[in-house]
Amino acid sequence: MTATGPPTLAELDPGERDRRFARLQTRMPEVWRAMRLNQEGESVVVVPSVTVDRVSQGSGSLTQAYEERFLFLLLLLRQPRLRMVYVTSTPIAPSIVEYYLALLPGIIPSHARARLSLIAVEDGSPRPLTAKLLERPRVIERIRSLIPDRRRSHLVPYNTTPLERDLALALGIPMYGADPRLFHLGTKTGCRRLFAEEGVRHPAGFEDLHSLEEVVDALARLRAASPRADRALVKLNEGVSGGGNALVDLGGLPPPGSAGEPAALAERARAMRFELPTMPFDGYVAKLAERGGIVEELITGVELRSPSVQLRVTPLGEVELLSTHDQLLGGPSGQSYLGCRFPADFAYARAISADAATIGRRLAREGVLGRFAIDFVVVRDTTGSWTPYAIELNLRKGGTTHPFLTLQFLTDGRYDPATALFVTPDGARSTWSPPTTSRTRSCAAYATTTCSTSWPATASTSTRLARPASSST
């Protein structure tokens, strides 16, 4: 009789992988509590894999820029016993690593470097880093060997998909991120439904669309419901940073419900203007059929802004409001994320925080774990009042995560929702904004590992450096 060992990951069907992952995740509360005790054996494995669905293929250099954007997590090494494994597609320039370690308050950089293991899979293709890792069992085994105690370690991803679930299983450590089975909540269709169920104001529109014909029908229904709407947005369910958005002009069309409306709308839909200028029409429609999308009214008014709220659900089930930001948008129709200012304007910060808290409590009930952000559009009327509309839910770390955490790690401060200000332990208040508006788009939108980490240095000069008490991410 031949002895057989436990089944390998490849031998497990998706259902069994989900069940094993759920069991693995039950260890996360214990890991979370141990993080605050500064004990031997604590470690974190950072895999900043941008596992997103793209219509147009990205470049390897863009992939590496996104992966290096997470280098602010090296500031966690201020915890004197923490060990970190940081994985990238290609090697990181030593000078970049030295720069981050030099920011550590009260820690000798060489001591921190001794607790940092940098792993490069030596694959510069634009595929997700997690996919590359899962193809390399020897690299995974090497990472496992660098984890001193799996009872006190966890995986930190950029976003969570079945690939990250499988990597957590392969490493034998829980993941600080949402269960991939909850992925639908963060799609454009899923979040619109969630906003409606929780009574959070959001733009008029329709979801779960999978063809150009359904888009045209949704545009007709939108015009019937909002006759004054002169523009609408088509959004792919899994678009990132506005890249899946397209603008449809509704001006000068036949009256809603008239005989000539369907043909006119079909023509306008075919002429939609993509936020990404290189977006192929056929590719966009194919991705719409595959993944789905939505149509919603483009909010207009005297003045518009695009703030966001960042929250997290801890492994203990607590919902924490972490920060607000005013996002800087650009691109052909102002839908592309370029950067942010912190914090959001007090005139509407508390209003969007209240809506975000409602959504956060719902996500906690659903079992979501980790950081997420909710994007809003706020519009000012002629009386000066601001009205917020929730537009997106990102169940992942985003463009506002790394500048905020850099500031927090360096100052030991916190965001005060009551005043909408960031306050350091000695009572100093800090803000930041991009130091220049003359950056190239690629720097502002993508290579923000170098752009954004300078922002805390431009904050209030009264900000002091201190060692934060916890290493929570």
C-alpha positions in Angstrom: 0.0 0.0 0.0 1.5 3.3 -1.1 1.4 6.1 1.5 0.0 9.4 0.3 0.5 12.8 1.8 -2.0 15.7 2.1 -3.3 17.0 -1.2 -1.4 19.8 -2.9 -2.9 23.2 -3.6 -3.2 22.2 -7.3 -5.3 19.1 -6.3 -7.9 21.2 -4.3 -11.0 22.4 -6.1 -12.1 26.1 -5.6 -14.6 25.1 -3.0 -12.1 23.3 -0.8 -9.7 26.2 -1.2 -12.3 28.6 0.0 -13.0 26.4 3.0 -9.4 26.0 3.9 -8.9 29.7 3.5 -11.8 30.5 5.8 -10.2 28.3 8.5 -6.8 29.9 8.0 -8.4 33.4 8.4 -9.7 32.4 11.9 -6.1 32.9 13.0 -6.0 36.5 12.1 -7.5 37.9 15.3 -4.7 36.2 17.3 -2.1 37.6 15.0 -3.6 41.0 15.2 -3.5 41.0 19.0 0.1 39.8 19.0 1.2 42.6 16.7 1.0 45.0 19.6 3.1 43.0 22.0 6.5 43.4 20.2 7.4 39.7 20.6 9.9 37.5 18.9 8.8 35.8 15.8 6.5 38.6 14.5 6.7 39.0 10.7 4.8 40.3 7.7 4.9 39.2 4.1 4.2 42.0 1.7 3.1 41.0 -1.8 1.9 44.2 -3.6 0.4 42.4 -6.6 -1.9 44.6 -8.7 -4.3 41.8 -9.6 -6.8 43.8 -11.5 -8.7 43.2 -14.7 -7.4 45.5 -17.4 -8.8 46.3 -20.9 -5.5 47.4 -22.3 -2.2 45.7 -21.4 0.1 47.6 -19.1 3.8 47.6 -19.1 6.3 45.9 -16.9 7.7 49.2 -15.7 4.2 50.3 -14.7 3.7 47.1 -12.8 7.0 47.6 -10.9 6.0 51.2 -10.1 2.8 50.0 -8.5 4.7 47.3 -6.5 7.3 49.8 -5.2 4.5 52.2 -4.2 4.0 50.0 -1.2 7.5 50.5 0.1 6.1 52.9 2.7 5.4 49.6 4.6 9.1 49.4 5.3 8.4 52.0 8.0 6.8 49.2 9.9 10.4 48.1 10.7 10.4 50.7 13.4 9.1 47.8 15.5 12.4 46.5 16.7 11.6 42.8 16.5 9.5 42.8 13.3 10.8 40.9 10.3 9.5 41.7 6.8 9.6 39.8 3.5 8.9 42.2 0.6 8.3 40.6 -2.8 8.5 42.3 -6.2 8.7 41.3 -9.8 12.2 42.7 -10.4 14.8 43.9 -7.9 14.4 47.2 -6.2 17.3 49.7 -6.5 19.3 49.7 -3.2 19.2 53.5 -3.1 15.4 53.4 -2.9 15.4 51.0 -0.1 18.0 53.1 1.8 15.9 56.1 1.3 12.9 54.6 3.1 15.0 53.0 5.9 16.6 56.4 6.5 13.1 57.8 7.3 12.7 55.4 10.3 12.5 57.5 13.5 14.9 56.3 16.2 16.0 53.2 14.3 19.5 52.6 12.9 18.9 51.9 9.2 21.3 49.0 9.1 19.5 47.3 12.0 16.2 47.6 10.1 17.8 46.3 6.9 19.0 43.2 8.7 15.3 42.4 9.4 14.2 43.0 5.8 14.3 40.3 3.2 13.8 41.4 -0.4 12.6 38.8 -2.9 12.4 39.4 -6.6 10.9 36.7 -8.9 12.9 38.1 -11.8 9.9 38.4 -14.1 9.3 41.9 -15.5 6.2 41.0 -17.5 3.0 43.0 -16.7 1.2 39.9 -15.3 0.1 40.0 -11.6 3.0 39.4 -9.2 0.9 36.8 -7.3 0.5 34.7 -10.5 4.2 34.8 -11.0 4.8 33.6 -7.4 2.3 30.7 -7.7 4.3 29.5 -10.7 7.5 29.3 -8.7 7.2 26.9 -5.8 10.8 27.3 -4.9 10.4 31.0 -4.4 7.3 30.3 -2.2 9.3 27.8 -0.2 12.1 30.4 0.3 9.5 32.9 1.6 8.2 30.2 3.9 11.7 29.7 5.3 12.0 33.4 6.1 8.9 33.4 8.3 10.1 32.8 11.8 6.7 31.8 13.3 3.6 31.4 11.2 1.4 31.9 14.2 2.6 35.5 14.3 2.8 36.3 10.6 0.3 37.5 8.0 0.2 38.4 4.3 -0.4 42.0 3.2 -1.7 42.2 -0.4 -2.7 45.2 -2.6 -6.1 43.6 -3.4 -7.6 40.2 -2.9 -8.6 37.7 -5.6 -8.4 33.9 -5.7 -4.7 34.2 -6.5 -4.0 35.9 -3.2 -6.2 33.3 -1.4 -4.1 30.6 -3.0 -0.8 32.3 -2.0 -2.0 32.6 1.6 -2.7 28.9 1.6 0.7 28.1 0.1 2.5 30.2 2.7 0.3 28.9 5.5 -0.4 32.4 6.9 -3.7 34.4 7.1 -4.2 37.4 4.9 -5.1 40.9 6.0 -7.6 41.6 3.3 -11.2 40.8 2.3 -12.2 37.3 1.4 -12.2 37.0 -2.4 -15.7 35.7 -2.2 -16.8 39.2 -1.3 -15.2 40.7 -4.4 -18.5 41.5 -6.0 -19.2 44.1 -3.3 -16.4 46.2 -4.7 -17.5 46.2 -8.3 -19.4 49.1 -9.8 -22.6 47.0 -9.9 -22.1 45.6 -6.4 -21.5 48.9 -4.7 -24.4 50.7 -6.3 -26.7 47.9 -5.0 -25.1 48.2 -1.5 -25.5 52.0 -1.5 -29.2 51.6 -2.4 -29.8 49.0 0.3 -28.1 51.2 2.9 -30.0 54.3 1.9 -26.8 56.2 0.9 -27.3 58.8 -1.8 -25.8 57.9 -5.2 -26.2 59.0 -8.8 -29.2 57.8 -10.8 -28.3 54.9 -13.0 -28.6 51.2 -13.8 -26.2 48.3 -13.2 -25.4 44.8 -14.3 -25.1 45.7 -18.0 -23.4 43.3 -20.3 -23.9 44.6 -23.9 -24.0 47.8 -25.9 -27.7 47.2 -26.4 -28.2 47.1 -22.6 -26.2 50.3 -22.3 -28.4 52.0 -24.8 -31.5 50.8 -23.0 -30.1 52.0 -19.7 -29.4 55.5 -21.2 -33.0 55.7 -22.3 -34.3 54.8 -18.9 -31.9 57.3 -17.3 -33.2 60.1 -19.6 -36.8 59.1 -18.6 -35.9 59.3 -14.9 -33.7 62.4 -15.2 -34.8 64.4 -18.3 -32.2 67.1 -17.5 -29.2 64.8 -17.6 -27.0 66.0 -20.3 -24.1 63.5 -19.8 -23.8 60.0 -18.5 -20.9 57.7 -17.6 -20.5 54.1 -18.6 -18.2 52.3 -16.2 -16.7 48.8 -16.4 -17.4 46.8 -13.2 -13.7 46.4 -12.4 -12.2 49.6 -13.7 -9.4 51.1 -11.7 -8.5 54.8 -11.3 -11.1 55.8 -13.8 -9.5 53.7 -16.6 -12.8 51.8 -17.3 -14.9 54.9 -17.6 -16.4 56.4 -20.8 -18.5 59.6 -21.2 -21.7 59.7 -23.3 -23.1 63.1 -24.5 -26.8 63.3 -24.0 -27.3 66.8 -25.2 -29.4 67.7 -28.3 -31.1 64.3 -28.5 -34.8 63.7 -29.4 -37.1 63.9 -26.5 -37.1 60.9 -24.0 -39.5 58.2 -25.2 -39.7 59.6 -28.8 -39.5 57.4 -31.9 -36.1 58.7 -32.8 -34.5 58.3 -29.4 -33.2 54.7 -29.6 -31.2 55.2 -32.8 -29.8 58.5 -31.6 -28.7 57.0 -28.3 -27.1 54.0 -30.1 -25.1 56.5 -32.1 -24.0 58.4 -29.1 -23.1 55.2 -27.3 -20.8 54.2 -30.2 -19.2 57.6 -29.9 -18.6 57.4 -26.2 -15.3 59.1 -25.1 -13.0 56.8 -23.2 -11.1 58.1 -20.2 -8.1 56.2 -21.6 -7.3 57.6 -25.0 -5.8 54.3 -26.2 -8.9 52.3 -25.2 -10.1 50.2 -28.2 -13.9 50.3 -28.7 -14.2 46.6 -29.5 -12.0 45.7 -26.5 -14.2 47.8 -24.2 -17.4 46.2 -25.4 -15.9 42.8 -25.1 -14.8 43.5 -21.5 -18.3 44.8 -20.8 -19.8 41.6 -22.0 -17.3 39.6 -19.9 -17.3 41.5 -16.6 -20.4 43.8 -16.8 -20.7 47.5 -16.0 -23.1 50.3 -15.2 -24.5 53.5 -16.6 -25.1 56.5 -14.2 -25.8 60.2 -14.5 -22.8 62.5 -14.5 -23.4 64.8 -11.5 -23.1 68.5 -12.3 -23.4 71.7 -10.3 -21.9 75.1 -9.5 -18.8 73.3 -8.1 -17.8 69.7 -7.9 -15.2 67.9 -6.0 -14.2 64.2 -5.5 -13.4 63.4 -1.9 -12.9 59.9 -0.5 -13.0 58.2 2.9 -10.7 55.5 3.9 -11.8 52.9 6.5 -10.8 49.5 7.8 -12.5 46.6 9.5 -10.0 45.1 11.9 -9.8 41.3 12.5 -11.7 42.0 15.8 -14.7 43.3 13.8 -14.2 46.9 14.6 -15.0 49.6 12.0 -12.4 52.4 12.0 -12.7 55.7 10.0 -9.1 56.4 9.1 -9.0 59.5 6.9 -10.7 61.7 4.3 -9.1 63.1 1.2 -9.9 65.4 -1.7 -8.9 63.5 -4.8 -7.1 65.3 -7.7 -8.6 64.1 -11.0 -7.6 64.7 -14.6 -7.9 63.0 -17.9 -10.2 63.8 -20.9 -13.3 64.0 -18.8 -11.8 64.5 -15.3 -12.2 60.8 -14.3 -8.6 59.8 -13.9 -7.0 59.7 -10.4 -3.8 61.8 -10.3 -3.3 62.4 -6.5 -4.9 63.8 -3.4 -5.0 66.5 -0.7 -5.4 65.6 2.9 -7.7 66.0 4.7 -11.0 66.6 2.8 -12.6 70.0 3.2 -14.4 70.4 6.5 -17.4 71.7 4.7 -18.4 68.2 3.7 -15.9 65.9 5.5 -18.3 65.0 8.2 -21.2 64.3 5.8 -19.2 61.9 3.7 -17.8 60.3 6.9 -21.3 59.6 8.1 -22.3 57.9 4.9 -19.0 56.0 4.9 -19.6 54.8 8.4 -23.0 53.4 7.3 -21.3 51.5 4.5 -18.5 50.3 6.7 -20.8 48.8 9.3 -22.6 46.9 6.5 -19.3 45.6 5.1 -18.3 44.5 8.6 -21.5 42.5 8.8 -20.7 40.9 5.5 -17.4 39.8 6.9 -15.1 42.2 5.1 -11.6 42.6 6.6 -8.9 45.2 6.0 -8.7 48.6 4.4 -11.1 50.0 1.8 -12.1 53.4 0.5 -15.3 54.9 -0.6 -15.3 57.6 -3.3 -17.8 60.4 -3.5 -18.7 63.3 -5.7 -19.9 66.4 -3.7 -21.7 69.2 -5.5 -22.2 72.8 -4.2 -25.4 74.6 -5.0 -26.1 78.3 -5.3 -26.6 78.6 -1.6 -23.2 77.2 -0.8 -24.4 73.8 0.5 -22.7 70.6 -0.4 -24.5 67.4 -1.4 -22.6 64.1 -1.4 -23.1 61.2 -3.8 -21.3 57.9 -3.2 -19.9 56.6 -6.5 -17.4 53.8 -5.8 -16.3 51.3 -3.2 -12.7 50.0 -3.5 -12.2 46.9 -1.4 -8.4 47.3 -1.6 -5.7 49.7 -0.8 -5.7 52.7 -3.1 -4.0 55.8 -4.2 -4.7 57.5 -0.9 -3.4 54.7 1.3 0.3 55.1 0.9 0.6 58.9 1.5 -1.6 58.7 4.6 0.1 55.8 6.1 3.5 57.4 5.5 2.4 60.4 7.4 0.9 58.3 10.2 4.0 56.1 10.5 6.3 59.1 10.7 4.3 61.2 13.2 2.3 58.7 15.3 -0.6 60.9 14.6 -4.2 60.1 13.8 -7.2 61.5 11.9 -9.8 63.1 14.1 -13.2 62.7 12.4 -14.8 65.3 14.6 -12.6 68.1 13.4 -11.6 66.5 10.0 -7.9 67.1 10.9 -4.8 65.0 11.4 -3.5 65.5 14.9 -0.1 64.5 16.2 0.4 63.4 19.9 1.6 66.9 20.9 -1.5 68.5 19.4 0.1 69.7 16.1 -2.2 69.6 13.1 -0.8 68.4 9.7 -2.0 68.6 6.1 -0.4 67.8 2.8 -0.9 68.4 -0.9 1.2 67.7 -3.9 4.3 70.0 -3.9 3.9 70.9 -7.6 1.3 70.7 -10.4 3.9 70.4 -13.1 4.6 66.7 -12.7 4.1 64.3 -15.6 1.0 62.3 -15.6 2.9 59.1 -15.2 4.6 60.4 -12.0 1.4 61.7 -10.5 -0.8 58.7 -11.3 1.6 55.8 -11.1 5.1 56.3 -9.8 3.8 57.8 -6.6 6.2 55.8 -4.5 8.6 58.7 -5.0 6.1 61.5 -5.5 3.9 60.9 -2.6 6.4 60.0 0.1 7.7 63.5 -0.1 4.3 64.9 0.9 4.7 64.4 4.7 8.0 66.4 4.4 5.9 69.3 3.2 3.5 69.1 6.0 3.3 71.5 8.9 6.7 72.2 10.3 5.3 71.5 13.8 4.9 67.9 13.0 7.3 65.8 15.1 8.7 62.3 14.4 7.9 59.6 16.9 7.7 55.9 17.1 4.1 54.7 16.7 2.9 52.3 19.3 1.5 49.7 17.0 2.3 48.2 13.6 -1.2 48.0 12.3 -1.5 48.4 8.5 
